[in-house]
């Protein structure tokens, strides 16, 4: 049964500027090591970073916490599975709020913007 839907849109340029300004510190505050490696391996990392940021926001909305109550962006991990589909893995406090749930995620890129839609389903 679907229990929550979250969505977010991110401007690629905004994420790119934050990365340029704060570098590794920005990456480590927002992303997991696996996400950082994946995004930086891309020819153009900014759209991948922005998509993952939007996905984290969408998932946090499903959890009902946003990035509050001990749920931080780097506790929500967005990685591609073997079929290149985005998947959600929760850590720490995010896992406490999201346990016993499954997430479905859709990401779309369009030049300047990325959008993420997350669906949380009770298992």
DRENTOR-146631 format. One line per 10 residues: number of its first residue (from 1); their letters; for each residue x, y, z of N, C-alpha, C, O. Coordinates in pm, 1 decimal. Last residue first. Layout:
NUM) A) X/Y/Z/X/Y/Z/X/Y/Z/X/Y/Z ~ ...
This chain:
123) XXXXXXXXXX) 550.4/-245.5/332.2/565.3/-387.1/295.2/508.5/-476.5/402.8/511.8/-598.8/389.6 ~ 436.0/60.4/202.1/444.1/-26.3/320.0/454.6/-170.9/273.6/378.7/-214.9/187.2 ~ 616.8/279.0/-1.3/515.9/173.6/5.3/540.5/88.1/129.1/653.8/48.5/156.5 ~ 667.7/591.7/-131.4/698.9/503.1/-19.7/582.3/406.7/-2.0/466.6/446.8/10.3 ~ 803.9/735.2/-414.2/683.4/673.3/-359.7/728.1/578.9/-249.2/816.2/495.5/-270.2 ~ 936.0/1030.7/-552.7/955.7/913.4/-468.1/820.2/866.0/-417.0/733.8/946.1/-381.5 ~ 1068.6/1200.0/-818.7/943.0/1159.1/-756.5/971.6/1030.8/-680.0/1024.7/934.5/-735.4 ~ 1262.9/1474.1/-922.6/1257.7/1341.8/-861.3/1119.1/1320.6/-801.7/1060.5/1411.2/-742.4 ~ 1419.1/1654.1/-1184.6/1303.2/1632.8/-1097.6/1308.4/1489.6/-1046.0/1351.7/1397.6/-1115.3 ~ 1641.4/1911.1/-1284.1/1615.2/1768.4/-1262.6/1494.7/1759.5/-1169.4/1472.3/1847.3/-1086.1
113) XXXXXXXXXX) 1726.0/2162.0/-1529.1/1656.8/2112.4/-1411.4/1654.7/1960.0/-1406.5/1664.5/1891.2/-1508.1 ~ 1851.9/2234.3/-1766.3/1876.1/2314.5/-1646.8/1821.2/2254.6/-1517.8/1864.6/2292.0/-1408.9 ~ 1811.2/1961.2/-1931.3/1908.4/2070.9/-1937.6/1933.6/2136.7/-1803.1/2027.3/2099.0/-1732.6 ~ 1643.2/1754.5/-1754.7/1611.9/1839.7/-1869.8/1700.2/1963.1/-1861.4/1667.0/2059.0/-1791.7 ~ 1589.7/1434.4/-1616.3/1682.4/1545.3/-1640.3/1635.4/1623.4/-1762.6/1592.8/1564.6/-1862.0 ~ 1421.6/1254.6/-1361.6/1422.2/1305.9/-1499.0/1513.7/1427.0/-1506.2/1516.0/1510.9/-1416.1 ~ 1363.7/962.4/-1172.0/1442.9/1083.8/-1190.9/1435.8/1124.9/-1336.9/1443.1/1040.3/-1426.0 ~ 1175.0/784.6/-938.6/1187.8/822.7/-1078.9/1261.3/955.9/-1085.4/1227.1/1050.4/-1014.3 ~ 1148.8/514.4/-713.3/1204.6/645.2/-744.5/1211.5/665.8/-894.5/1249.3/575.2/-968.8 ~ 1011.4/360.1/-434.6/1018.0/360.5/-580.4/1056.4/502.9/-618.1/1003.9/599.6/-562.7
103) XXXXXXXXXX) 1089.8/189.0/-134.8/1081.2/313.7/-210.9/1089.9/286.3/-359.6/1166.0/200.5/-404.5 ~ 932.4/27.9/137.2/1006.6/15.7/12.2/986.1/146.4/-63.5/879.0/206.8/-57.4 ~ 953.6/-18.1/491.5/898.1/45.2/372.5/990.2/21.9/253.6/1110.2/-0.9/269.0 ~ 1073.6/-93.6/725.7/952.3/-165.8/684.9/881.0/-101.0/566.8/762.5/-125.5/544.1 ~ 1201.4/233.1/803.2/1207.2/86.6/808.0/1070.8/27.0/775.3/967.0/90.1/795.2 ~ 1214.1/509.3/806.4/1170.5/442.8/684.4/1170.7/292.0/687.4/1143.4/228.1/585.9 ~ 1308.2/600.2/1050.1/1180.2/652.7/1001.4/1125.6/572.1/883.4/1004.3/567.2/862.6 ~ 1549.5/457.5/1062.0/1450.5/443.7/1169.8/1312.1/490.4/1124.0/1211.2/427.5/1155.7 ~ 1681.2/555.7/838.5/1636.7/416.0/838.6/1532.4/392.7/947.9/1437.8/316.5/928.3 ~ 1745.0/809.3/929.2/1653.6/795.4/814.6/1597.4/653.6/808.7/1479.9/634.0/777.7
93) XXXXXXXXXX) 1935.1/750.9/1126.5/1802.3/800.0/1166.5/1701.0/789.8/1052.4/1583.1/764.3/1076.9 ~ 2115.0/515.0/935.3/2097.6/588.8/1060.1/1953.7/625.5/1090.0/1862.9/542.9/1080.3 ~ 2009.4/508.0/589.8/2107.5/482.8/694.8/2066.5/560.3/820.3/1992.9/658.6/812.4 ~ 1855.9/362.7/300.5/1853.2/452.7/415.3/1954.9/409.0/519.3/1983.2/290.2/535.3 ~ 1864.1/366.5/-40.2/1913.9/293.7/76.1/1922.5/393.8/190.2/1988.3/497.2/178.4 ~ 1692.6/342.9/-343.1/1707.5/416.8/-218.0/1759.4/322.1/-110.6/1706.7/212.4/-91.7 ~ 1783.6/354.9/-691.6/1734.1/285.6/-573.1/1764.3/370.1/-449.6/1850.8/457.6/-452.2 ~ 1734.4/396.7/-1039.8/1771.7/453.4/-910.4/1705.2/378.2/-795.1/1587.4/343.0/-800.8 ~ 1853.5/156.9/-1270.5/1737.3/220.1/-1208.5/1779.8/276.8/-1073.3/1853.7/211.4/-999.7 ~ 2041.9/3.9/-1401.7/2053.7/150.7/-1407.4/1929.4/222.7/-1356.1/1903.3/336.8/-1394.2
83) XXXXXXXXXX) 2031.0/-255.6/-1332.3/1954.8/-217.6/-1451.8/1953.1/-66.1/-1471.6/1872.7/-14.0/-1548.8 ~ 2164.6/-271.7/-1093.8/2227.9/-333.4/-1211.7/2154.7/-301.4/-1341.8/2210.8/-318.4/-1450.1 ~ 2083.0/57.1/-960.1/2097.9/-87.8/-951.3/2159.1/-140.9/-1080.7/2200.5/-63.3/-1166.8 ~ 2229.9/360.6/-846.3/2166.7/285.3/-954.5/2186.0/136.2/-930.4/2292.4/93.4/-885.6 ~ 2147.9/526.7/-537.2/2241.4/458.9/-627.2/2162.3/388.5/-736.8/2043.3/360.6/-721.6 ~ 2124.2/736.8/-279.8/2059.9/710.7/-408.6/2164.6/652.1/-502.2/2258.9/720.7/-541.7 ~ 2074.1/742.0/65.9/2166.9/710.1/-44.0/2089.1/672.1/-169.7/2000.3/586.9/-166.4 ~ 2051.2/936.9/331.3/1963.9/885.1/225.4/2052.6/865.5/103.0/2100.3/962.4/44.0 ~ 2234.1/1056.0/483.2/2176.1/933.0/538.3/2075.7/869.7/442.6/2021.9/762.3/469.5 ~ 2301.3/1295.6/372.8/2393.9/1184.3/351.1/2349.2/1054.7/418.6/2419.7/954.1/411.5
73) XXXXXXXXXX) 2089.5/1468.3/461.9/2096.1/1420.4/322.8/2187.6/1299.7/302.9/2155.3/1210.5/224.4 ~ 1959.9/1354.9/780.6/2047.3/1440.5/700.4/2057.5/1384.0/559.2/2036.4/1264.5/538.9 ~ 1752.4/1348.3/1042.6/1763.2/1293.9/906.3/1841.0/1394.9/822.4/1793.9/1505.7/796.6 ~ 1708.0/1469.8/1284.7/1821.2/1378.5/1273.0/1836.3/1312.7/1138.2/1924.7/1229.0/1120.3 ~ 1495.0/1643.0/1237.7/1475.5/1528.7/1328.3/1585.1/1424.1/1312.4/1559.5/1304.3/1324.8 ~ 1524.9/1720.8/885.4/1513.6/1757.3/1026.4/1503.5/1628.5/1107.0/1503.4/1518.8/1051.1 ~ 1473.6/1741.6/604.3/1608.0/1722.7/660.1/1611.8/1777.1/802.6/1690.2/1866.1/835.6 ~ 1158.4/1579.1/622.6/1247.5/1672.3/555.2/1387.6/1643.0/606.2/1416.6/1530.5/646.9 ~ 991.8/1392.8/741.7/1088.3/1463.1/825.7/1154.0/1581.2/756.4/1200.6/1673.8/822.7 ~ 843.4/1215.8/598.4/771.7/1310.5/682.5/862.1/1394.3/770.6/815.3/1459.5/863.9
63) XXXXXXXXXX) 934.9/1044.5/411.4/958.4/1007.3/551.1/882.6/1098.1/647.0/859.9/1062.4/762.7 ~ 875.8/1192.6/184.4/802.0/1068.2/210.5/815.6/1027.0/356.8/719.6/980.3/418.3 ~ 1071.5/1386.9/215.2/930.5/1426.3/223.2/842.4/1303.8/247.1/745.0/1311.1/322.1 ~ 1297.5/1237.2/167.8/1279.4/1296.2/301.5/1135.3/1343.7/321.4/1083.8/1340.6/433.1 ~ 1259.7/1180.9/-104.5/1251.9/1071.9/-6.5/1228.5/1128.4/133.6/1148.8/1073.8/209.9 ~ 1299.2/1439.0/-210.5/1172.0/1369.1/-231.8/1153.6/1257.1/-129.7/1044.8/1240.1/-74.7 ~ 1566.5/1486.9/-131.8/1458.0/1574.6/-85.8/1323.3/1503.2/-97.3/1242.7/1506.8/-4.2 ~ 1692.6/1284.4/-277.8/1701.9/1284.4/-132.0/1590.9/1371.0/-71.2/1529.2/1333.2/28.4 ~ 1635.8/1373.2/-538.1/1582.5/1245.1/-491.4/1584.9/1237.4/-339.1/1489.5/1189.1/-278.0 ~ 1784.2/1608.9/-548.8/1638.0/1615.6/-561.0/1574.0/1486.9/-509.0/1470.0/1491.2/-443.3
53) XXXXXXXXXX) 2042.4/1491.4/-530.0/1995.3/1585.5/-428.5/1842.5/1595.0/-431.2/1778.6/1589.8/-326.1 ~ 2048.6/1340.9/-762.0/2053.1/1272.2/-633.9/2007.3/1363.5/-520.6/1941.6/1318.8/-426.7 ~ 2040.8/1548.4/-949.3/1935.3/1446.4/-948.4/1931.8/1373.7/-815.0/1824.4/1347.6/-760.8 ~ 2279.3/1684.6/-891.4/2150.5/1751.8/-873.1/2035.7/1651.0/-866.0/1943.8/1666.9/-785.6 ~ 2469.3/1489.5/-964.0/2462.9/1539.0/-826.3/2326.8/1602.5/-798.0/2266.3/1577.5/-693.8 ~ 2410.2/1470.7/-1237.1/2397.0/1352.0/-1151.9/2388.2/1392.5/-1004.8/2308.6/1336.2/-929.5 ~ 2468.3/1733.1/-1327.2/2331.7/1678.9/-1337.3/2309.5/1556.0/-1248.7/2201.7/1539.3/-1191.8 ~ 2756.3/1746.4/-1253.2/2653.2/1832.3/-1192.5/2510.7/1778.3/-1208.7/2436.7/1777.6/-1110.4 ~ 2938.7/1583.0/-1399.7/2886.9/1538.7/-1270.2/2768.6/1619.6/-1215.9/2688.1/1566.0/-1139.7 ~ 2987.3/1479.4/-1701.5/2931.0/1601.8/-1644.0/2867.8/1564.7/-1509.5/2753.5/1519.1/-1506.5
43) XXXXXXXXXX) 3098.3/1224.8/-1708.6/3160.9/1331.7/-1787.1/3116.1/1468.1/-1735.1/3196.2/1561.1/-1725.7 ~ 3118.3/1062.7/-1388.1/3043.1/1104.7/-1506.5/3118.5/1215.7/-1578.6/3193.4/1291.4/-1516.8 ~ 3244.5/1027.4/-1154.0/3292.6/945.0/-1266.1/3223.3/982.8/-1397.0/3265.2/939.6/-1504.4 ~ 3106.9/1175.2/-971.8/3231.7/1232.3/-1022.4/3291.6/1149.6/-1135.5/3380.6/1197.2/-1205.9 ~ 2893.5/996.0/-917.7/2869.4/1124.9/-984.7/2996.7/1183.0/-1044.9/2994.7/1234.5/-1156.7 ~ 3026.4/775.5/-791.9/2943.2/759.0/-910.9/2930.3/890.4/-986.9/2953.9/894.9/-1107.6 ~ 3153.8/897.6/-570.4/3232.1/825.7/-672.8/3153.1/812.9/-802.6/3206.6/836.6/-910.9 ~ 2925.8/996.7/-436.4/3031.7/1087.5/-482.1/3112.6/1021.7/-592.6/3137.3/1082.6/-696.7 ~ 2789.3/761.0/-374.7/2726.9/861.6/-461.2/2831.5/956.0/-519.2/2826.1/990.9/-637.1 ~ 2974.9/640.3/-201.6/2935.4/575.1/-326.6/2872.3/671.9/-424.6/2898.9/665.5/-544.6
33) XXXXXXXXXX) 2980.1/825.0/12.5/3100.1/797.9/-66.7/3067.9/734.8/-200.7/3126.7/771.3/-302.5 ~ 2681.2/1031.8/0.6/2761.6/920.9/53.4/2884.8/903.0/-35.1/2892.4/959.2/-144.3 ~ 2627.5/1392.4/25.0/2629.7/1263.9/-45.0/2711.6/1158.6/29.3/2799.1/1191.0/109.6 ~ 2642.4/1626.2/186.8/2518.0/1590.6/118.3/2514.3/1445.3/71.5/2409.3/1381.3/77.6 ~ 2894.5/1651.2/294.9/2779.5/1688.8/377.5/2648.9/1635.7/319.0/2555.7/1604.0/392.9 ~ 3063.7/1583.3/87.6/3055.8/1493.9/203.6/2939.2/1527.0/296.1/2890.4/1439.8/367.9 ~ 3027.1/1803.4/-91.7/2995.5/1665.8/-131.1/2973.8/1576.9/-9.7/2875.7/1502.7/-4.2 ~ 3121.1/2020.9/60.7/2981.6/2015.6/14.7/2942.1/1871.8/-16.2/2837.3/1824.2/27.4 ~ 3390.0/1942.6/84.8/3309.3/1965.3/205.3/3159.9/1959.1/172.0/3081.8/1899.3/246.0 ~ 3485.4/1943.9/-177.0/3468.3/1816.3/-107.1/3380.6/1830.7/17.4/3305.1/1739.4/50.8
23) XXXXXXXXXX) 3343.6/2256.4/-271.1/3420.9/2136.9/-304.5/3383.9/2013.4/-225.0/3266.1/1982.0/-207.7 ~ 3230.5/2507.0/-250.4/3264.9/2436.1/-126.9/3338.7/2304.3/-147.9/3390.8/2246.8/-52.4 ~ 3204.6/2607.0/-517.0/3239.7/2695.2/-405.8/3294.0/2619.2/-285.2/3392.3/2661.5/-224.2 ~ 3134.9/2390.3/-676.4/3251.8/2471.4/-711.5/3297.9/2555.9/-593.0/3417.9/2573.6/-572.0 ~ 2901.5/2306.9/-542.2/3017.1/2217.3/-552.2/3143.7/2296.4/-583.6/3248.5/2271.9/-523.8 ~ 2740.2/2529.7/-584.3/2771.3/2488.7/-447.1/2893.9/2397.8/-445.8/2980.0/2410.2/-358.7 ~ 2724.7/2522.1/-865.2/2789.5/2635.8/-798.2/2826.7/2601.8/-654.1/2933.4/2641.0/-606.9 ~ 2580.2/2282.0/-901.3/2714.5/2296.4/-957.2/2790.8/2410.5/-888.7/2909.0/2396.0/-857.7 ~ 2338.0/2349.1/-785.0/2418.0/2242.5/-725.4/2562.6/2253.2/-773.6/2656.1/2235.5/-695.5 ~ 2260.5/2549.8/-967.5/2271.3/2579.0/-823.6/2358.1/2475.4/-752.7/2442.1/2510.5/-669.9
13) XXXXXXXXXX) 2246.6/2416.5/-1213.5/2345.3/2522.9/-1193.6/2366.0/2554.5/-1045.1/2478.1/2582.9/-1002.9 ~ 2023.9/2248.4/-1182.3/2158.0/2191.1/-1195.5/2263.9/2295.9/-1163.3/2360.6/2266.7/-1093.0 ~ 1770.0/2285.2/-957.1/1837.3/2352.0/-1067.5/1982.1/2303.6/-1070.3/2054.2/2316.7/-971.4 ~ 1529.0/2038.7/-878.7/1654.6/2106.6/-846.9/1712.3/2168.8/-973.1/1704.1/2111.5/-1081.8 ~ 1229.6/1935.9/-726.2/1295.4/1981.7/-847.9/1420.9/2056.6/-804.8/1419.1/2129.6/-705.7 ~ 1051.7/1661.9/-581.9/1139.8/1777.4/-570.6/1198.0/1809.4/-707.4/1213.5/1721.8/-792.5 ~ 808.9/1474.7/-393.8/865.1/1521.2/-520.2/956.5/1639.9/-493.5/940.4/1710.2/-393.7 ~ 660.6/1184.4/-248.7/738.5/1307.2/-236.1/794.5/1346.1/-371.6/824.1/1260.0/-454.4 ~ 402.5/1006.2/-96.5/463.6/1045.7/-223.1/537.8/1176.0/-197.5/485.4/1266.9/-133.0 ~ 307.7/727.2/109.5/356.1/864.9/91.9/414.2/883.6/-47.8/467.2/790.6/-108.5
3) XXX) 197.7/475.8/102.0/169.2/557.2/220.4/220.9/700.6/208.8/183.1/786.5/288.4 ~ 57.8/220.2/-85.8/132.1/346.1/-92.1/94.6/430.1/29.8/-23.1/452.9/57.7 ~ 83.2/-116.6/0.0/0.0/0.0/0.0/89.1/124.9/0.0/184.5/133.5/77.3
